[in-house]
Structure formats: structure tokens, C-alpha cells
Amino acid sequence: MAITHLYNDNFAQTVEGSELPVLVDFWATWCGPCRMIAPIVEEISDEYDGRLNVYKVDVDEAEQIAMQFGIMSIPTLMIFKKGAELERIVGYRSKEDLEALIGKYL
């Protein structure tokens, strides 16, 4: 399943309107660790389909959202439920680490 990209105009509606927990990957094309974690995020999107919605936000294309959430380092992954931030993960993490964090909210 392809991961949907969110922008300034659809972020709030998409994340707040989700019945499922949401994982948002804040990233940029020039970020090496972002490229390293991308395949893991894609695997999680596929494996947790129906239990977790996964989205990506390019901080260069959606600066307003990045500023709103105080994104200072990327990759930053955030877990939301009903629009509320539950967890923030900064930097590269293994798939096992991410699954352990996500599992708390499913």
C-alpha cells in the first residue's frame, strides 16, 4: 500500500479525522537517515494496514506543519490518536523499536 503524503491543506483533517491511530513520518529528500528509515516505515504501513494509518510529511513542502509541531530534527515520527500527539520519535530507529512503540497504541 502506498503511503499518502500530507501537506498544509490536508494534514489536520486527515490526522484528526482518523478513527485509527496515525503514524506520521516527517522527512526530507536530502536527509540520509530519512532515506534509511523509509523502507521500515513502508513495511509498517503494509503490515499494520487496517490497524494504523501511516502518512509522510516532507518538511520542505509543508513547512507550516513542521513549524506547528516544532520539528527540529528529521526523521521525526509522531503517533497520533484522534488528533492528539501520543509519542514522538526523533532519529533513526530499528523496525523492532518502532513496532514496540506503535504496539502501545493499537
N, CA and C of each residue as an Amber inpcrd file, in Angstrom:
protein
   318
   0.8490000  -1.1840000   0.0000000   0.0000000   0.0000000   0.0000000
   0.8900000   1.2410000   0.0000000   0.6500000   2.1360000  -0.9050000
   1.4430000   3.3660000  -0.9900000   1.0940000   4.2890000   0.1740000
   2.1150000   4.9350000   0.6970000   1.9200000   5.8730000   1.8070000
   1.4950000   7.2160000   1.2410000   0.4490000   7.7830000   1.8050000
  -0.0600000   9.0820000   1.3820000   0.7950000  10.1900000   1.9790000
   1.0680000  11.1900000   1.1700000   1.7960000  12.3680000   1.6370000
   0.7950000  13.4310000   2.0640000   1.0680000  14.0560000   3.1870000
   0.2020000  15.1130000   3.7030000   0.8790000  16.4600000   3.5240000
   0.0370000  17.4860000   3.3730000   0.5020000  18.8500000   3.1520000
  -0.2440000  19.7830000   4.0990000   0.0990000  21.0500000   4.0600000
  -0.5300000  22.0350000   4.9370000  -2.0520000  22.0020000   4.8500000
  -2.5910000  21.7750000   3.6550000  -4.0410000  21.8780000   3.4570000
  -4.8230000  20.6230000   3.8270000  -4.1660000  19.4730000   4.0340000
  -4.9390000  18.2710000   4.3560000  -4.4700000  17.5640000   5.6220000
  -3.4620000  18.0910000   6.2920000  -2.9070000  17.4150000   7.4640000
  -3.9370000  17.2860000   8.5880000  -4.4640000  18.4170000   9.0360000
  -5.3620000  18.4080000  10.2010000  -6.5800000  17.5270000   9.9550000
  -7.2240000  17.6960000   8.8240000  -8.4300000  16.9160000   8.5150000
  -8.1160000  15.4220000   8.4880000  -7.0040000  15.0480000   7.8920000
  -6.6510000  13.6400000   7.7580000  -6.2910000  13.0170000   9.1000000
  -5.4400000  13.6820000   9.8640000  -4.9640000  13.1190000  11.1260000
  -6.0600000  13.1550000  12.1880000  -6.7460000  14.2830000  12.3080000
  -7.7940000  14.4020000  13.3270000  -9.0100000  13.5500000  12.9900000
  -9.2430000  13.3270000  11.7090000 -10.4150000  12.5680000  11.3020000
 -10.2160000  11.0660000  11.2860000  -9.0260000  10.6050000  11.5820000
  -8.7340000   9.1770000  11.5230000  -9.3010000   8.4380000  12.7270000
 -10.0210000   7.3710000  12.4490000 -10.5210000   6.5100000  13.5250000
  -9.4000000   5.6350000  14.0850000  -8.4000000   5.3630000  13.2510000
  -7.2650000   4.5390000  13.6580000  -6.1360000   5.4240000  14.1890000
  -5.2350000   4.8490000  14.9880000  -4.0270000   5.5960000  15.3310000
  -3.2780000   5.9530000  14.0430000  -2.5010000   7.0270000  14.0970000
  -1.8020000   7.5340000  12.9140000  -0.3080000   7.6450000  13.2240000
   0.5150000   7.1700000  12.2890000   1.9550000   7.3670000  12.3420000
   2.3120000   8.3380000  11.2320000   2.9570000   9.4550000  11.5970000
   3.3730000  10.4440000  10.6050000   4.8900000  10.5090000  10.6040000
   5.4710000  10.3320000   9.4210000   6.9100000  10.4020000   9.2200000
   7.2540000  11.7700000   8.6380000   7.8870000  12.6180000   9.4400000
   8.3710000  13.9170000   8.9680000   9.7670000  13.6850000   8.4090000
   9.9960000  14.0520000   7.1560000  11.2300000  13.7110000   6.4580000
  11.5580000  14.7680000   5.4100000  12.6770000  14.5700000   4.7180000
  13.0550000  15.4050000   3.5740000  13.9050000  14.5570000   2.6240000
  13.8750000  14.9070000   1.3560000  14.5880000  14.1310000   0.3410000
  16.1010000  14.1430000   0.5590000  16.6350000  15.2070000   1.1400000
  18.0750000  15.3530000   1.3210000  18.5980000  14.6990000   2.6020000
  17.7330000  14.1060000   3.3860000  18.0710000  13.5690000   4.7100000
  18.4440000  12.0850000   4.6140000  19.7200000  11.7770000   4.8770000
  20.1960000  10.3950000   4.8190000  19.4670000   9.4510000   5.7670000
  19.3640000   9.7710000   7.0640000  18.6450000   8.8860000   7.9750000
  17.1650000   8.7200000   7.5820000  16.5800000   9.7470000   6.9540000
  15.1910000   9.6360000   6.4860000  15.0850000   8.5600000   5.4040000
  16.0670000   8.5390000   4.5050000  16.0730000   7.5350000   3.4400000
  16.3180000   6.1380000   4.0180000  17.0810000   6.0580000   5.1120000
  17.3420000   4.7640000   5.7510000  16.0900000   4.2040000   6.4250000
  15.2870000   5.0700000   7.0250000  14.1150000   4.5940000   7.7590000
  12.8980000   4.4130000   6.8490000  12.9330000   5.0060000   5.6540000
  11.7730000   4.9540000   4.7490000  11.3020000   3.5260000   4.4590000
  12.1900000   2.5690000   4.1460000  11.6980000   1.2070000   3.8820000
  11.0310000   0.5800000   5.1030000  11.5080000   0.9270000   6.3010000
  10.8990000   0.4060000   7.5270000   9.4970000   0.9690000   7.6860000
   9.3430000   2.2670000   7.4370000   8.0240000   2.9070000   7.5350000
   7.0710000   2.2790000   6.5060000   7.5710000   1.9930000   5.3110000
   6.7440000   1.3570000   4.2870000   6.3150000  -0.0430000   4.7150000
   7.2310000  -0.8130000   5.3000000   6.8890000  -2.1490000   5.7960000
   5.8140000  -2.0590000   6.8760000   5.9760000  -1.1190000   7.7910000
   4.9920000  -0.9420000   8.8640000   3.6370000  -0.5800000   8.2700000
   3.6340000   0.2900000   7.2660000   2.3860000   0.6730000   6.6110000
   1.6790000  -0.5540000   6.0480000   2.4260000  -1.4190000   5.3990000
   1.8420000  -2.6350000   4.8130000   1.3790000  -3.6120000   5.8900000
   2.2260000  -3.8580000   6.8660000   1.9450000  -4.8830000   7.8690000
   0.8550000  -4.4760000   8.8630000   0.6850000  -3.1810000   9.0780000
  -0.3090000  -2.7080000  10.0380000  -1.5560000  -2.1490000   9.3470000
  -1.6930000  -2.4070000   8.0610000  -2.8470000  -1.9250000   7.2960000
  -4.1420000  -2.3730000   7.9720000  -5.0490000  -1.4310000   8.1860000
  -6.3120000  -1.7280000   8.8550000  -6.2580000  -1.4930000  10.3540000
  -5.0410000  -1.3380000  10.9050000  -4.8850000  -1.0680000  12.3380000
  -4.2070000   0.2560000  12.6110000  -3.4870000   0.7840000  11.5920000
  -2.6970000   2.0050000  11.7550000  -2.6530000   2.7120000  10.4050000
  -2.9100000   4.0040000  10.4010000  -2.7450000   4.7990000   9.1810000
  -1.3560000   5.4310000   9.2130000  -0.6440000   5.3330000   8.0920000
   0.7190000   5.8500000   8.0070000   0.7770000   6.9090000   6.9200000
   1.3600000   8.0650000   7.2680000   1.4850000   9.1790000   6.3390000
   2.9020000   9.7420000   6.4030000   3.2750000  10.4680000   5.3560000
   4.5730000  11.1400000   5.3040000   4.3480000  12.6310000   5.0930000
   5.2040000  13.4430000   5.7130000   5.1820000  14.8890000   5.5370000
   6.6030000  15.3260000   5.1910000   6.7810000  15.8480000   3.9770000
   8.0680000  16.4150000   3.5660000   8.1550000  17.8030000   4.2040000
   9.1030000  17.9770000   5.1040000   9.1850000  19.2360000   5.8540000
   9.4880000  20.4320000   4.9590000  10.0710000  20.2010000   3.7930000
  10.3350000  21.3020000   2.8580000   9.0720000  21.7130000   2.1050000
   8.1570000  20.7740000   1.9160000   6.9170000  21.0620000   1.1900000
   5.7850000  21.4810000   2.1160000   5.9000000  21.1780000   3.3940000
   4.8510000  21.5000000   4.3690000   5.4870000  22.1640000   5.5860000
   6.1590000  23.2730000   5.3400000   6.8720000  23.9700000   6.4110000
   5.9530000  24.3840000   7.5560000   4.7330000  24.7630000   7.2210000
   3.7800000  25.2120000   8.2410000   3.5020000  24.0950000   9.2490000
   3.3100000  22.8790000   8.7650000   3.0500000  21.7430000   9.6530000
   4.2950000  21.4370000  10.4880000   5.4580000  21.4480000   9.8540000
   6.7040000  21.1850000  10.5800000   6.9000000  22.2130000  11.6980000
   6.6210000  23.4770000  11.4140000   6.7510000  24.5190000  12.4350000
   5.7060000  24.3420000  13.5250000   4.4870000  24.0000000  13.1460000
   3.4050000  23.8130000  14.1190000   3.7820000  22.7700000  15.1660000
   4.4650000  21.7130000  14.7420000   4.8290000  20.6360000  15.6580000
   6.2680000  20.7430000  16.1650000   6.9410000  21.8410000  15.8470000
   8.2800000  22.0740000  16.3640000   9.2890000  21.0320000  15.9050000
   9.1800000  20.6100000  14.6660000  10.1040000  19.6170000  14.1340000
  11.4610000  20.2910000  13.9290000  12.4430000  19.8790000  14.7020000
  13.7820000  20.4740000  14.6400000  14.7920000  19.5310000  14.0030000
  14.5420000  18.2320000  14.1020000  15.4280000  17.2140000  13.5410000
  14.5700000  16.1990000  12.7980000  15.1340000  15.6650000  11.7300000
  14.4250000  14.6280000  10.9890000  15.3560000  13.4430000  10.7860000
  14.8330000  12.2460000  10.6820000  13.4070000  11.9580000  10.6980000
  12.8070000  12.1190000  12.0980000  11.5830000  12.5900000  12.1270000
  10.7690000  12.5850000  13.3320000   9.4970000  11.8350000  12.9940000
   9.1990000  10.8230000  13.7830000   7.9590000  10.0800000  13.6130000
   7.0700000  10.3880000  14.8000000   5.8060000  10.6800000  14.5110000
   4.8560000  11.0040000  15.5710000   3.6560000  10.0850000  15.4790000
   3.1880000   9.6620000  16.6340000   1.9890000   8.8390000  16.7120000
   0.8710000   9.6970000  17.2690000  -0.2580000   9.7030000  16.5610000
  -1.4380000  10.4670000  16.9560000  -2.6210000   9.5210000  17.1400000
  -3.5170000   9.9000000  18.0250000  -4.7970000   9.2090000  18.1490000
  -5.8530000  10.2840000  18.3370000  -6.8350000  10.3050000  17.4400000
  -7.8940000  11.3160000  17.4350000  -7.3040000  12.7210000  17.4130000
  -6.2130000  12.8910000  16.6820000  -5.5890000  14.1980000  16.5130000
  -4.6190000  14.6050000  17.6010000  -4.5400000  13.8330000  18.6930000
  -3.6430000  14.1760000  19.8010000  -2.3160000  13.4450000  19.6490000
  -1.2270000  14.1710000  19.8520000   0.0970000  13.5520000  19.8000000
   0.2960000  12.6710000  21.0290000   0.6550000  11.4080000  20.7850000
   0.8920000  10.4700000  21.8720000   2.3710000  10.1570000  22.0640000
   3.1130000  10.1900000  20.9760000   4.5260000   9.7870000  21.0330000
   5.2900000  10.5060000  19.9390000   6.5610000  10.8000000  20.2190000
   7.4390000  11.4460000  19.2410000   8.7640000  10.7050000  19.2680000
   9.1870000  10.2580000  18.0980000  10.4220000   9.5000000  17.9480000
  11.3200000  10.2980000  17.0140000  12.4840000  10.7120000  17.5020000
  13.3960000  11.5300000  16.7040000  14.6230000  10.6910000  16.3490000
  14.9590000  10.6730000  15.0620000  16.1280000   9.9400000  14.6070000
  15.7840000   8.5460000  14.1310000  16.7770000   7.9140000  13.5480000
  16.6090000   6.5620000  13.0270000  16.3720000   5.5830000  14.1620000
  15.4390000   4.6730000  13.9570000  15.1750000   3.5760000  14.8960000
  14.9790000   2.2960000  14.1010000  15.2590000   1.1850000  14.7400000
  15.0550000  -0.1080000  14.0850000  13.5540000  -0.3930000  13.9750000
  13.2250000  -1.3320000  13.1170000  11.8260000  -1.7310000  12.9630000
  11.2830000  -2.2710000  14.2920000  12.0960000  -3.0210000  14.9980000
  11.6630000  -3.5910000  16.2740000  11.3370000  -2.4940000  17.2780000
  12.1770000  -1.4620000  17.3380000  11.9250000  -0.3390000  18.2520000
  10.6160000   0.3650000  17.8980000  10.4140000   0.5960000  16.5950000
   9.1880000   1.2750000  16.1620000   7.9580000   0.4330000  16.4490000
   8.0460000  -0.8650000  16.2020000   6.8960000  -1.7310000  16.4580000
   6.5460000  -1.7720000  17.9400000   7.5540000  -1.7360000  18.7970000
   7.2990000  -1.7340000  20.2470000   6.5690000  -0.4560000  20.6430000
   6.9870000   0.6810000  20.0940000   6.3180000   1.9440000  20.4100000
   4.8940000   1.9730000  19.8570000   4.7320000   1.5570000  18.6150000
   3.4080000   1.5570000  17.9780000   2.4590000   0.6190000  18.7150000
   2.9830000  -0.5140000  19.1420000   2.1500000  -1.5090000  19.8080000
   1.4440000  -0.9970000  21.0450000   2.0130000   0.0040000  21.6890000
   1.3780000   0.5730000  22.8920000   0.0410000   1.2500000  22.5670000
  -0.1480000   1.6310000  21.3100000  -1.3240000   2.4420000  20.9620000
  -2.3280000   1.7160000  20.0730000  -2.0950000   0.4570000  19.8070000
  -3.0370000  -0.3050000  18.9740000  -4.0320000  -1.0490000  19.8170000
